[in-house]
Amino acid sequence: MAGMPHIIGLAFLLACGCLSVILSCALYSNWLPLLVVLTYIIAPFPNMICKRVAGGGDFMADENRGILETGYFLTSFFLVSGFGLPLVLAHADKITVPAMVMSFLGGVMIYGTIMGYVHFFVTEDEPF
């Protein structure tokens, strides 16, 4: 059972991730890395929507499997975009390499927070 130390740890990790992304913008006077936050916000939605559409029945049923797989694909697309966007912006010389690294590390911390939340607090019986 997850307790208060897990909540405090996840909150600290999320705050450090957000701070890293904001500092990657503010320190180098370029606010393009903030676009990565959009992928953090959008990433879980395809999975949640497709699980609702597929219903809570047997997850191995053929008629529900395509909807679930579509949700997984779209979620993974947004996850990869969240990591790839700073790389592409740095390659195009729109942001500096240190800003890319800070944005990338902030993304790792934020996604780590999401994974920690799912690991500690979401059970198989209750949906998101």
N, CA, C and O atoms as a GROMACS GRO file, in nm:
protein
  512
    1MET      N    1   0.084  -0.118   0.000
    1MET     CA    2   0.000   0.000   0.000
    1MET      C    3   0.088   0.123   0.000
    1MET      O    4   0.179   0.135   0.082
    2ALA      N    5   0.062   0.213  -0.088
    2ALA     CA    6   0.141   0.335  -0.100
    2ALA      C    7   0.100   0.432   0.010
    2ALA      O    8  -0.018   0.449   0.039
    3GLY      N    9   0.199   0.495   0.068
    3GLY     CA   10   0.171   0.588   0.175
    3GLY      C   11   0.222   0.727   0.144
    3GLY      O   12   0.249   0.762   0.030
    4MET      N   13   0.234   0.804   0.249
    4MET     CA   14   0.276   0.942   0.237
    4MET      C   15   0.417   0.957   0.178
    4MET      O   16   0.438   1.050   0.099
    5PRO      N   17   0.515   0.872   0.211
    5PRO     CA   18   0.647   0.889   0.148
    5PRO      C   19   0.644   0.876  -0.004
    5PRO      O   20   0.718   0.945  -0.074
    6HIS      N   21   0.557   0.788  -0.056
    6HIS     CA   22   0.546   0.775  -0.201
    6HIS      C   23   0.486   0.900  -0.264
    6HIS      O   24   0.530   0.945  -0.370
    7ILE      N   25   0.385   0.956  -0.198
    7ILE     CA   26   0.322   1.077  -0.249
    7ILE      C   27   0.421   1.193  -0.249
    7ILE      O   28   0.429   1.268  -0.346
    8ILE      N   29   0.496   1.207  -0.142
    8ILE     CA   30   0.595   1.315  -0.133
    8ILE      C   31   0.705   1.296  -0.236
    8ILE      O   32   0.748   1.393  -0.299
    9GLY      N   33   0.750   1.173  -0.255
    9GLY     CA   34   0.854   1.147  -0.355
    9GLY      C   35   0.807   1.177  -0.496
    9GLY      O   36   0.882   1.236  -0.575
   10LEU      N   37   0.684   1.136  -0.529
   10LEU     CA   38   0.632   1.164  -0.662
   10LEU      C   39   0.611   1.314  -0.684
   10LEU      O   40   0.637   1.365  -0.792
   11ALA      N   41   0.564   1.384  -0.580
   11ALA     CA   42   0.546   1.529  -0.593
   11ALA      C   43   0.680   1.599  -0.613
   11ALA      O   44   0.690   1.693  -0.691
   12PHE      N   45   0.782   1.554  -0.542
   12PHE     CA   46   0.915   1.613  -0.557
   12PHE      C   47   0.971   1.586  -0.696
   12PHE      O   48   1.030   1.676  -0.758
   13LEU      N   49   0.954   1.465  -0.746
   13LEU     CA   50   1.003   1.431  -0.880
   13LEU      C   51   0.930   1.511  -0.988
   13LEU      O   52   0.993   1.557  -1.083
   14LEU      N   53   0.800   1.528  -0.974
   14LEU     CA   54   0.724   1.608  -1.068
   14LEU      C   55   0.767   1.754  -1.065
   14LEU      O   56   0.780   1.817  -1.170
   15ALA      N   57   0.788   1.808  -0.945
   15ALA     CA   58   0.830   1.948  -0.932
   15ALA      C   59   0.969   1.968  -0.994
   15ALA      O   60   0.994   2.069  -1.060
   16CYS      N   61   1.059   1.874  -0.972
   16CYS     CA   62   1.194   1.886  -1.031
   16CYS      C   63   1.187   1.875  -1.184
   16CYS      O   64   1.260   1.946  -1.253
   17GLY      N   65   1.102   1.790  -1.236
   17GLY     CA   66   1.087   1.777  -1.380
   17GLY      C   67   1.032   1.903  -1.443
   17GLY      O   68   1.082   1.951  -1.544
   18CYS      N   69   0.927   1.959  -1.382
   18CYS     CA   70   0.870   2.084  -1.434
   18CYS      C   71   0.971   2.198  -1.423
   18CYS      O   72   0.982   2.280  -1.515
   19LEU      N   73   1.044   2.204  -1.312
   19LEU     CA   74   1.146   2.308  -1.296
   19LEU      C   75   1.254   2.295  -1.402
   19LEU      O   76   1.298   2.395  -1.457
   20SER      N   77   1.296   2.174  -1.432
   20SER     CA   78   1.398   2.153  -1.534
   20SER      C   79   1.351   2.200  -1.672
   20SER      O   80   1.427   2.262  -1.746
   21VAL      N   81   1.227   2.170  -1.706
   21VAL     CA   82   1.174   2.213  -1.836
   21VAL      C   83   1.162   2.365  -1.842
   21VAL      O   84   1.197   2.427  -1.943
   22ILE      N   85   1.112   2.426  -1.735
   22ILE     CA   86   1.099   2.572  -1.733
   22ILE      C   87   1.236   2.639  -1.735
   22ILE      O   88   1.253   2.740  -1.802
   23LEU      N   89   1.332   2.583  -1.662
   23LEU     CA   90   1.467   2.641  -1.664
   23LEU      C   91   1.534   2.624  -1.800
   23LEU      O   92   1.614   2.708  -1.840
   24SER      N   93   1.503   2.516  -1.870
   24SER     CA   94   1.561   2.498  -2.003
   24SER      C   95   1.513   2.609  -2.096
   24SER      O   96   1.581   2.643  -2.193
   25CYS      N   97   1.397   2.664  -2.068
   25CYS     CA   98   1.346   2.776  -2.148
   25CYS      C   99   1.402   2.909  -2.097
   25CYS      O  100   1.451   2.990  -2.176
   26ALA      N  101   1.394   2.931  -1.968
   26ALA     CA  102   1.427   3.062  -1.911
   26ALA      C  103   1.576   3.093  -1.914
   26ALA      O  104   1.614   3.208  -1.939
   27LEU      N  105   1.661   2.994  -1.890
   27LEU     CA  106   1.805   3.021  -1.885
   27LEU      C  107   1.863   3.057  -2.021
   27LEU      O  108   1.962   3.129  -2.030
   28TYR      N  109   1.802   3.006  -2.125
   28TYR     CA  110   1.857   3.027  -2.258
   28TYR      C  111   1.770   3.119  -2.344
   28TYR      O  112   1.792   3.129  -2.465
   29SER      N  113   1.672   3.185  -2.283
   29SER     CA  114   1.587   3.286  -2.348
   29SER      C  115   1.522   3.234  -2.476
   29SER      O  116   1.513   3.305  -2.576
   30ASN      N  117   1.477   3.110  -2.471
   30ASN     CA  118   1.408   3.050  -2.585
   30ASN      C  119   1.298   2.960  -2.529
   30ASN      O  120   1.326   2.865  -2.457
   31TRP      N  121   1.174   2.990  -2.562
   31TRP     CA  122   1.062   2.922  -2.500
   31TRP      C  123   1.010   2.804  -2.583
   31TRP      O  124   0.903   2.750  -2.552
   32LEU      N  125   1.081   2.764  -2.687
   32LEU     CA  126   1.038   2.650  -2.767
   32LEU      C  127   1.038   2.515  -2.692
   32LEU      O  128   0.952   2.432  -2.719
   33PRO      N  129   1.131   2.491  -2.598
   33PRO     CA  130   1.124   2.363  -2.526
   33PRO      C  131   0.996   2.346  -2.444
   33PRO      O  132   0.962   2.235  -2.403
   34LEU      N  133   0.925   2.455  -2.420
   34LEU     CA  134   0.800   2.445  -2.346
   34LEU      C  135   0.692   2.371  -2.425
   34LEU      O  136   0.592   2.328  -2.368
   35LEU      N  137   0.712   2.356  -2.556
   35LEU     CA  138   0.618   2.278  -2.638
   35LEU      C  139   0.614   2.131  -2.596
   35LEU      O  140   0.516   2.061  -2.621
   36VAL      N  141   0.720   2.086  -2.532
   36VAL     CA  142   0.726   1.947  -2.488
   36VAL      C  143   0.620   1.920  -2.381
   36VAL      O  144   0.571   1.808  -2.369
   37VAL      N  145   0.585   2.023  -2.305
   37VAL     CA  146   0.484   2.006  -2.200
   37VAL      C  147   0.350   1.964  -2.262
   37VAL      O  148   0.272   1.892  -2.200
   38LEU      N  149   0.325   2.009  -2.383
   38LEU     CA  150   0.202   1.971  -2.451
   38LEU      C  151   0.194   1.819  -2.469
   38LEU      O  152   0.087   1.761  -2.454
   39THR      N  153   0.305   1.757  -2.501
   39THR     CA  154   0.304   1.611  -2.516
   39THR      C  155   0.285   1.542  -2.381
   39THR      O  156   0.228   1.433  -2.376
   40TYR      N  157   0.333   1.603  -2.271
   40TYR     CA  158   0.312   1.544  -2.139
   40TYR      C  159   0.163   1.544  -2.105
   40TYR      O  160   0.113   1.451  -2.042
   41ILE      N  161   0.095   1.650  -2.146
   41ILE     CA  162  -0.047   1.662  -2.114
   41ILE      C  163  -0.131   1.570  -2.202
   41ILE      O  164  -0.226   1.508  -2.153
   42ILE      N  165  -0.097   1.560  -2.329
   42ILE     CA  166  -0.178   1.484  -2.424
   42ILE      C  167  -0.152   1.333  -2.416
   42ILE      O  168  -0.241   1.254  -2.449
   43ALA      N  169  -0.034   1.291  -2.374
   43ALA     CA  170   0.006   1.150  -2.382
   43ALA      C  171  -0.091   1.050  -2.317
   43ALA      O  172  -0.119   0.948  -2.380
   44PRO      N  173  -0.144   1.072  -2.198
   44PRO     CA  174  -0.229   0.968  -2.138
   44PRO      C  175  -0.371   0.961  -2.196
   44PRO      O  176  -0.440   0.861  -2.176
   45PHE      N  177  -0.415   1.064  -2.266
   45PHE     CA  178  -0.555   1.068  -2.310
   45PHE      C  179  -0.594   0.960  -2.410
   45PHE      O  180  -0.702   0.903  -2.394
   46PRO      N  181  -0.514   0.928  -2.512
   46PRO     CA  182  -0.558   0.820  -2.604
   46PRO      C  183  -0.579   0.686  -2.533
   46PRO      O  184  -0.672   0.612  -2.565
   47ASN      N  185  -0.494   0.656  -2.438
   47ASN     CA  186  -0.507   0.532  -2.363
   47ASN      C  187  -0.635   0.530  -2.280
   47ASN      O  188  -0.706   0.430  -2.278
   48MET      N  189  -0.663   0.641  -2.212
   48MET     CA  190  -0.783   0.648  -2.129
   48MET      C  191  -0.910   0.641  -2.214
   48MET      O  192  -1.004   0.571  -2.179
   49ILE      N  193  -0.911   0.713  -2.325
   49ILE     CA  194  -1.030   0.715  -2.412
   49ILE      C  195  -1.054   0.578  -2.473
   49ILE      O  196  -1.168   0.530  -2.477
   50CYS      N  197  -0.948   0.514  -2.521
   50CYS     CA  198  -0.966   0.383  -2.584
   50CYS      C  199  -1.006   0.276  -2.484
   50CYS      O  200  -1.079   0.183  -2.518
   51LYS      N  201  -0.959   0.286  -2.359
   51LYS     CA  202  -1.003   0.190  -2.258
   51LYS      C  203  -1.150   0.209  -2.226
   51LYS      O  204  -1.221   0.111  -2.203
   52ARG      N  205  -1.197   0.333  -2.226
   52ARG     CA  206  -1.340   0.358  -2.202
   52ARG      C  207  -1.425   0.308  -2.317
   52ARG      O  208  -1.532   0.250  -2.296
   53VAL      N  209  -1.378   0.330  -2.440
   53VAL     CA  210  -1.454   0.287  -2.557
   53VAL      C  211  -1.459   0.135  -2.564
   53VAL      O  212  -1.562   0.077  -2.600
   54ALA      N  213  -1.348   0.069  -2.531
   54ALA     CA  214  -1.342  -0.077  -2.540
   54ALA      C  215  -1.427  -0.143  -2.433
   54ALA      O  216  -1.467  -0.258  -2.449
   55GLY      N  217  -1.456  -0.074  -2.325
   55GLY     CA  218  -1.538  -0.130  -2.219
   55GLY      C  219  -1.455  -0.208  -2.119
   55GLY      O  220  -1.337  -0.234  -2.141
   56GLY      N  221  -1.516  -0.242  -2.011
   56GLY     CA  222  -1.446  -0.310  -1.903
   56GLY      C  223  -1.458  -0.460  -1.908
   56GLY      O  224  -1.429  -0.527  -1.809
   57GLY      N  225  -1.497  -0.516  -2.019
   57GLY     CA  226  -1.515  -0.660  -2.030
   57GLY      C  227  -1.384  -0.735  -2.041
   57GLY      O  228  -1.281  -0.691  -1.989
   58ASP      N  229  -1.388  -0.845  -2.108
   58ASP     CA  230  -1.270  -0.928  -2.128
   58ASP      C  231  -1.171  -0.855  -2.218
   58ASP      O  232  -1.202  -0.822  -2.332
   59PHE      N  233  -1.051  -0.831  -2.165
   59PHE     CA  234  -0.954  -0.756  -2.242
   59PHE      C  235  -0.892  -0.837  -2.355
   59PHE      O  236  -0.824  -0.781  -2.441
   60MET      N  237  -0.914  -0.967  -2.356
   60MET     CA  238  -0.860  -1.051  -2.462
   60MET      C  239  -0.960  -1.072  -2.577
   60MET      O  240  -0.930  -1.142  -2.673
   61ALA      N  241  -1.076  -1.011  -2.567
   61ALA     CA  242  -1.176  -1.027  -2.672
   61ALA      C  243  -1.126  -0.959  -2.799
   61ALA      O  244  -1.065  -0.852  -2.794
   62ASP      N  245  -1.154  -1.021  -2.914
   62ASP     CA  246  -1.104  -0.970  -3.041
   62ASP      C  247  -1.162  -0.835  -3.078
   62ASP      O  248  -1.092  -0.752  -3.136
   63GLU      N  249  -1.288  -0.812  -3.046
   63GLU     CA  250  -1.351  -0.687  -3.088
   63GLU      C  251  -1.297  -0.567  -3.010
   63GLU      O  252  -1.305  -0.454  -3.059
   64ASN      N  253  -1.242  -0.588  -2.891
   64ASN     CA  254  -1.188  -0.479  -2.812
   64ASN      C  255  -1.039  -0.458  -2.834
   64ASN      O  256  -0.987  -0.351  -2.804
   65ARG      N  257  -0.972  -0.557  -2.884
   65ARG     CA  258  -0.826  -0.553  -2.893
   65ARG      C  259  -0.777  -0.444  -2.988
   65ARG      O  260  -0.676  -0.379  -2.959
   66GLY      N  261  -0.844  -0.422  -3.099
   66GLY     CA  262  -0.800  -0.320  -3.195
   66GLY      C  263  -0.810  -0.180  -3.138
   66GLY      O  264  -0.723  -0.097  -3.164
   67ILE      N  265  -0.914  -0.155  -3.061
   67ILE     CA  266  -0.930  -0.023  -2.999
   67ILE      C  267  -0.821   0.000  -2.896
   67ILE      O  268  -0.763   0.109  -2.889
   68LEU      N  269  -0.793  -0.102  -2.814
   68LEU     CA  270  -0.688  -0.088  -2.714
   68LEU      C  271  -0.551  -0.068  -2.778
   68LEU      O  272  -0.472   0.015  -2.732
   69GLU      N  273  -0.522  -0.143  -2.883
   69GLU     CA  274  -0.394  -0.129  -2.951
   69GLU      C  275  -0.378   0.008  -3.015
   69GLU      O  276  -0.268   0.063  -3.018
   70THR      N  277  -0.487   0.065  -3.065
   70THR     CA  278  -0.482   0.200  -3.120
   70THR      C  279  -0.447   0.300  -3.011
   70THR      O  280  -0.367   0.390  -3.033
   71GLY      N  281  -0.505   0.285  -2.894
   71GLY     CA  282  -0.472   0.372  -2.781
   71GLY      C  283  -0.327   0.359  -2.739
   71GLY      O  284  -0.262   0.459  -2.710
   72TYR      N  285  -0.276   0.237  -2.736
   72TYR     CA  286  -0.135   0.215  -2.701
   72TYR      C  287  -0.043   0.279  -2.804
   72TYR      O  288   0.059   0.339  -2.770
   73PHE      N  289  -0.080   0.266  -2.932
   73PHE     CA  290   0.002   0.324  -3.038
   73PHE      C  291   0.006   0.476  -3.027
   73PHE      O  292   0.113   0.536  -3.036
   74LEU      N  293  -0.109   0.539  -3.008
   74LEU     CA  294  -0.113   0.685  -3.000
   74LEU      C  295  -0.040   0.736  -2.875
   74LEU      O  296   0.027   0.839  -2.880
   75THR      N  297  -0.054   0.664  -2.765
   75THR     CA  298   0.018   0.703  -2.643
   75THR      C  299   0.168   0.692  -2.663
   75THR      O  300   0.243   0.781  -2.622
   76SER      N  301   0.213   0.585  -2.726
   76SER     CA  302   0.357   0.571  -2.751
   76SER      C  303   0.407   0.675  -2.850
   76SER      O  304   0.521   0.719  -2.841
   77PHE      N  305   0.322   0.714  -2.946
   77PHE     CA  306   0.359   0.821  -3.039
   77PHE      C  307   0.386   0.951  -2.963
   77PHE      O  308   0.486   1.018  -2.990
   78PHE      N  309   0.300   0.986  -2.869
   78PHE     CA  310   0.320   1.108  -2.792
   78PHE      C  311   0.440   1.097  -2.698
   78PHE      O  312   0.509   1.196  -2.676
   79LEU      N  313   0.465   0.978  -2.644
   79LEU     CA  314   0.582   0.959  -2.559
   79LEU      C  315   0.711   0.979  -2.638
   79LEU      O  316   0.802   1.048  -2.593
   80VAL      N  317   0.718   0.919  -2.755
   80VAL     CA  318   0.837   0.934  -2.838
   80VAL      C  319   0.852   1.079  -2.885
   80VAL      O  320   0.963   1.130  -2.894
   81SER      N  321   0.741   1.144  -2.914
   81SER     CA  322   0.746   1.285  -2.955
   81SER      C  323   0.798   1.373  -2.843
   81SER      O  324   0.870   1.469  -2.867
   82GLY      N  325   0.761   1.340  -2.720
   82GLY     CA  326   0.809   1.418  -2.606
   82GLY      C  327   0.959   1.410  -2.589
   82GLY      O  328   1.022   1.506  -2.546
   83PHE      N  329   1.016   1.295  -2.621
   83PHE     CA  330   1.161   1.283  -2.613
   83PHE      C  331   1.229   1.331  -2.741
   83PHE      O  332   1.342   1.381  -2.736
   84GLY      N  333   1.163   1.318  -2.853
   84GLY     CA  334   1.226   1.354  -2.980
   84GLY      C  335   1.221   1.501  -3.013
   84GLY      O  336   1.308   1.552  -3.084
   85LEU      N  337   1.121   1.572  -2.963
   85LEU     CA  338   1.106   1.714  -2.997
   85LEU      C  339   1.227   1.798  -2.954
   85LEU      O  340   1.272   1.880  -3.034
   86PRO      N  341   1.281   1.782  -2.833
   86PRO     CA  342   1.402   1.859  -2.800
   86PRO      C  343   1.521   1.823  -2.889
   86PRO      O  344   1.601   1.910  -2.922
   87LEU      N  345   1.531   1.696  -2.927
   87LEU     CA  346   1.641   1.656  -3.015
   87LEU      C  347   1.630   1.722  -3.152
   87LEU      O  348   1.729   1.769  -3.207
   88VAL      N  349   1.510   1.725  -3.206
   88VAL     CA  350   1.488   1.787  -3.337
   88VAL      C  351   1.511   1.937  -3.330
   88VAL      O  352   1.571   1.995  -3.420
   89LEU      N  353   1.464   2.001  -3.223
   89LEU     CA  354   1.485   2.146  -3.209
   89LEU      C  355   1.633   2.180  -3.194
   89LEU      O  356   1.678   2.282  -3.247
   90ALA      N  357   1.707   2.097  -3.123
   90ALA     CA  358   1.851   2.121  -3.109
   90ALA      C  359   1.923   2.096  -3.242
   90ALA      O  360   2.017   2.169  -3.276
   91HIS      N  361   1.882   1.995  -3.315
   91HIS     CA  362   1.944   1.966  -3.444
   91HIS      C  363   1.919   2.079  -3.544
   91HIS      O  364   2.005   2.108  -3.627
   92ALA      N  365   1.804   2.141  -3.536
   92ALA     CA  366   1.770   2.252  -3.626
   92ALA      C  367   1.824   2.386  -3.574
   92ALA      O  368   1.795   2.491  -3.632
   93ASP      N  369   1.902   2.383  -3.468
   93ASP     CA  370   1.961   2.503  -3.406
   93ASP      C  371   1.855   2.603  -3.361
   93ASP      O  372   1.879   2.724  -3.364
   94LYS      N  373   1.740   2.553  -3.319
   94LYS     CA  374   1.638   2.641  -3.262
   94LYS      C  375   1.657   2.657  -3.113
   94LYS      O  376   1.620   2.760  -3.056
   95ILE      N  377   1.715   2.556  -3.048
   95ILE     CA  378   1.749   2.564  -2.906
   95ILE      C  379   1.894   2.518  -2.890
   95ILE      O  380   1.950   2.454  -2.980
   96THR      N  381   1.953   2.550  -2.777
   96THR     CA  382   2.090   2.509  -2.752
   96THR      C  383   2.093   2.365  -2.698
   96THR      O  384   1.991   2.312  -2.654
   97VAL      N  385   2.210   2.305  -2.702
   97VAL     CA  386   2.224   2.167  -2.656
   97VAL      C  387   2.199   2.156  -2.504
   97VAL      O  388   2.133   2.061  -2.462
   98PRO      N  389   2.249   2.249  -2.420
   98PRO     CA  390   2.215   2.239  -2.278
   98PRO      C  391   2.064   2.250  -2.252
   98PRO      O  392   2.012   2.184  -2.162
   99ALA      N  393   1.994   2.333  -2.329
   99ALA     CA  394   1.849   2.342  -2.314
   99ALA      C  395   1.784   2.210  -2.354
   99ALA      O  396   1.685   2.168  -2.293
  100MET      N  397   1.838   2.145  -2.455
  100MET     CA  398   1.786   2.014  -2.496
  100MET      C  399   1.805   1.912  -2.385
  100MET      O  400   1.714   1.835  -2.354
  101VAL      N  401   1.922   1.911  -2.324
  101VAL     CA  402   1.951   1.814  -2.218
  101VAL      C  403   1.860   1.838  -2.098
  101VAL      O  404   1.805   1.743  -2.041
  102MET      N  405   1.843   1.965  -2.060
  102MET     CA  406   1.756   1.995  -1.947
  102MET      C  407   1.611   1.958  -1.977
  102MET      O  408   1.541   1.906  -1.889
  103SER      N  409   1.565   1.984  -2.097
  103SER     CA  410   1.429   1.949  -2.135
  103SER      C  411   1.412   1.798  -2.138
  103SER      O  412   1.309   1.746  -2.094
  104PHE      N  413   1.511   1.728  -2.188
  104PHE     CA  414   1.507   1.583  -2.194
  104PHE      C  415   1.503   1.523  -2.053
  104PHE      O  416   1.424   1.432  -2.027
  105LEU      N  417   1.588   1.572  -1.963
  105LEU     CA  418   1.590   1.522  -1.826
  105LEU      C  419   1.461   1.556  -1.752
  105LEU      O  420   1.413   1.476  -1.671
  106GLY      N  421   1.405   1.673  -1.779
  106GLY     CA  422   1.276   1.707  -1.721
  106GLY      C  423   1.167   1.612  -1.768
  106GLY      O  424   1.081   1.572  -1.690
  107GLY      N  425   1.172   1.575  -1.895
  107GLY     CA  426   1.076   1.479  -1.948
  107GLY      C  427   1.090   1.343  -1.883
  107GLY      O  428   0.989   1.278  -1.852
  108VAL      N  429   1.213   1.300  -1.861
  108VAL     CA  430   1.235   1.171  -1.794
  108VAL      C  431   1.177   1.174  -1.653
  108VAL      O  432   1.115   1.078  -1.609
  109MET      N  433   1.197   1.286  -1.583
  109MET     CA  434   1.143   1.296  -1.447
  109MET      C  435   0.990   1.298  -1.446
  109MET      O  436   0.928   1.235  -1.362
  110ILE      N  437   0.931   1.371  -1.540
  110ILE     CA  438   0.784   1.379  -1.544
  110ILE      C  439   0.724   1.244  -1.584
  110ILE      O  440   0.626   1.201  -1.523
  111TYR      N  441   0.780   1.178  -1.683
  111TYR     CA  442   0.730   1.047  -1.721
  111TYR      C  443   0.755   0.945  -1.610
  111TYR      O  444   0.674   0.853  -1.591
  112GLY      N  445   0.865   0.960  -1.539
  112GLY     CA  446   0.891   0.873  -1.424
  112GLY      C  447   0.787   0.892  -1.314
  112GLY      O  448   0.748   0.796  -1.248
  113THR      N  449   0.742   1.016  -1.296
  113THR     CA  450   0.636   1.043  -1.200
  113THR      C  451   0.507   0.974  -1.241
  113THR      O  452   0.438   0.915  -1.158
  114ILE      N  453   0.475   0.981  -1.369
  114ILE     CA  454   0.352   0.916  -1.418
  114ILE      C  455   0.361   0.766  -1.398
  114ILE      O  456   0.265   0.703  -1.354
  115MET      N  457   0.475   0.708  -1.431
  115MET     CA  458   0.492   0.563  -1.414
  115MET      C  459   0.488   0.524  -1.266
  115MET      O  460   0.432   0.420  -1.231
  116GLY      N  461   0.546   0.606  -1.180
  116GLY     CA  462   0.540   0.580  -1.036
  116GLY      C  463   0.398   0.587  -0.983
  116GLY      O  464   0.359   0.506  -0.899
  117TYR      N  465   0.322   0.683  -1.032
  117TYR     CA  466   0.182   0.693  -0.990
  117TYR      C  467   0.104   0.569  -1.031
  117TYR      O  468   0.028   0.514  -0.952
  118VAL      N  469   0.123   0.526  -1.155
  118VAL     CA  470   0.053   0.407  -1.203
  118VAL      C  471   0.096   0.285  -1.123
  118VAL      O  472   0.013   0.200  -1.090
  119HIS      N  473   0.223   0.275  -1.091
  119HIS     CA  474   0.273   0.160  -1.016
  119HIS      C  475   0.218   0.156  -0.874
  119HIS      O  476   0.180   0.049  -0.826
  120PHE      N  477   0.214   0.270  -0.806
  120PHE     CA  478   0.176   0.271  -0.666
  120PHE      C  479   0.027   0.287  -0.640
  120PHE      O  480  -0.023   0.235  -0.540
  121PHE      N  481  -0.045   0.355  -0.727
  121PHE     CA  482  -0.182   0.395  -0.694
  121PHE      C  483  -0.292   0.339  -0.784
  121PHE      O  484  -0.407   0.336  -0.741
  122VAL      N  485  -0.262   0.296  -0.904
  122VAL     CA  486  -0.368   0.247  -0.994
  122VAL      C  487  -0.372   0.096  -0.983
  122VAL      O  488  -0.271   0.027  -1.002
  123THR      N  489  -0.490   0.045  -0.954
  123THR     CA  490  -0.509  -0.100  -0.947
  123THR      C  491  -0.578  -0.147  -1.074
  123THR      O  492  -0.626  -0.066  -1.152
  124GLU      N  493  -0.583  -0.276  -1.093
  124GLU     CA  494  -0.646  -0.333  -1.211
  124GLU      C  495  -0.798  -0.314  -1.209
  124GLU      O  496  -0.861  -0.308  -1.314
  125ASP      N  497  -0.855  -0.304  -1.090
  125ASP     CA  498  -0.999  -0.294  -1.078
  125ASP      C  499  -1.054  -0.156  -1.108
  125ASP      O  500  -1.167  -0.144  -1.156
  126GLU      N  501  -0.977  -0.053  -1.081
  126GLU     CA  502  -1.028   0.082  -1.103
  126GLU      C  503  -0.960   0.145  -1.223
  126GLU      O  504  -0.839   0.131  -1.240
  127PRO      N  505  -1.036   0.215  -1.305
  127PRO     CA  506  -0.977   0.281  -1.424
  127PRO      C  507  -0.906   0.408  -1.384
  127PRO      O  508  -0.906   0.446  -1.266
  128PHE      N  509  -0.845   0.475  -1.482
  128PHE     CA  510  -0.777   0.601  -1.457
  128PHE      C  511  -0.879   0.698  -1.405
  128PHE      O  512  -0.846   0.813  -1.376
   0.00000   0.00000   0.00000
